Amino acid sequence: MADKLVKGARISGGQRDQLSTDLKKQYESGRSIRELASETGRSYGFVHRLLSESGVTLRGRGGATRGKARKKS
């Protein structure tokens, strides 16, 4: 991926398209939104929005849930 982007700098046009493509490939290969946000110097929300706009099917959160424990059979 490209070097860290300047935090808060507006990204538009071809640069945004390229970033979107790069993030989509990495997310689909298993990287998390938090990892991608940290690596690019962008916020979680920005990366989430870019992935959503590019048509990525976002994964569930994983981790512990608050529901009742299921019986093991």
C-alpha positions as CSV (number, residue, x, y, z in Angstrom):
1,M,0.0,0.0,0.0
2,A,1.1,3.6,-0.5
3,D,2.8,5.5,2.2
4,K,0.7,6.9,5.0
5,L,-1.6,9.6,3.8
6,V,-1.5,13.0,5.5
7,K,-4.0,12.8,8.3
8,G,-7.1,14.8,7.6
9,A,-6.0,15.6,4.0
10,R,-8.9,15.5,1.5
11,I,-8.7,12.5,-0.8
12,S,-10.6,12.7,-4.1
13,G,-10.6,11.7,-7.7
14,G,-8.0,9.1,-8.9
15,Q,-6.3,9.1,-5.5
16,R,-9.5,8.1,-3.8
17,D,-10.3,5.4,-6.4
18,Q,-6.8,3.9,-6.1
19,L,-7.0,3.9,-2.3
20,S,-10.5,2.3,-2.5
21,T,-9.1,-0.4,-4.8
22,D,-6.1,-1.1,-2.5
23,L,-8.2,-1.2,0.7
24,K,-10.8,-3.5,-1.0
25,K,-8.1,-6.0,-2.0
26,Q,-6.6,-6.0,1.4
27,Y,-9.9,-6.3,3.3
28,E,-11.0,-9.2,1.1
29,S,-7.7,-11.0,1.8
30,G,-8.5,-10.9,5.5
31,R,-7.2,-7.6,6.9
32,S,-9.4,-5.8,9.4
33,I,-10.8,-2.3,9.0
34,R,-8.9,-1.2,12.1
35,E,-5.6,-2.5,10.6
36,L,-6.3,-0.7,7.4
37,A,-7.2,2.5,9.1
38,S,-4.1,2.5,11.2
39,E,-1.8,1.7,8.3
40,T,-3.3,4.5,6.1
41,G,-3.5,7.1,8.9
42,R,-7.3,7.4,8.3
43,S,-10.2,6.9,10.7
44,Y,-12.1,3.7,11.0
45,G,-15.2,5.5,9.7
46,F,-13.5,6.7,6.6
47,V,-12.2,3.2,5.7
48,H,-15.6,1.7,6.5
49,R,-17.3,4.2,4.2
50,L,-14.8,3.7,1.4
51,L,-15.2,-0.1,1.6
52,S,-19.0,0.2,1.6
53,E,-18.9,2.6,-1.4
54,S,-16.8,0.1,-3.3
55,G,-19.3,-2.7,-2.9
56,V,-17.5,-4.8,-0.4
57,T,-19.6,-7.2,1.8
58,L,-18.4,-6.3,5.3
59,R,-17.7,-9.2,7.7
60,G,-19.4,-9.5,11.1
61,R,-17.6,-8.3,14.1
62,G,-16.6,-11.6,15.7
63,G,-15.5,-11.9,19.3
64,A,-17.8,-12.5,22.2
65,T,-21.5,-11.9,21.9
66,R,-24.0,-10.9,24.6
67,G,-26.5,-13.7,23.9
68,K,-27.0,-16.8,26.0
69,A,-24.3,-19.5,25.7
70,R,-25.4,-22.3,23.4
71,K,-25.4,-25.9,24.6
72,K,-22.7,-28.0,23.1
73,S,-24.1,-31.3,21.7
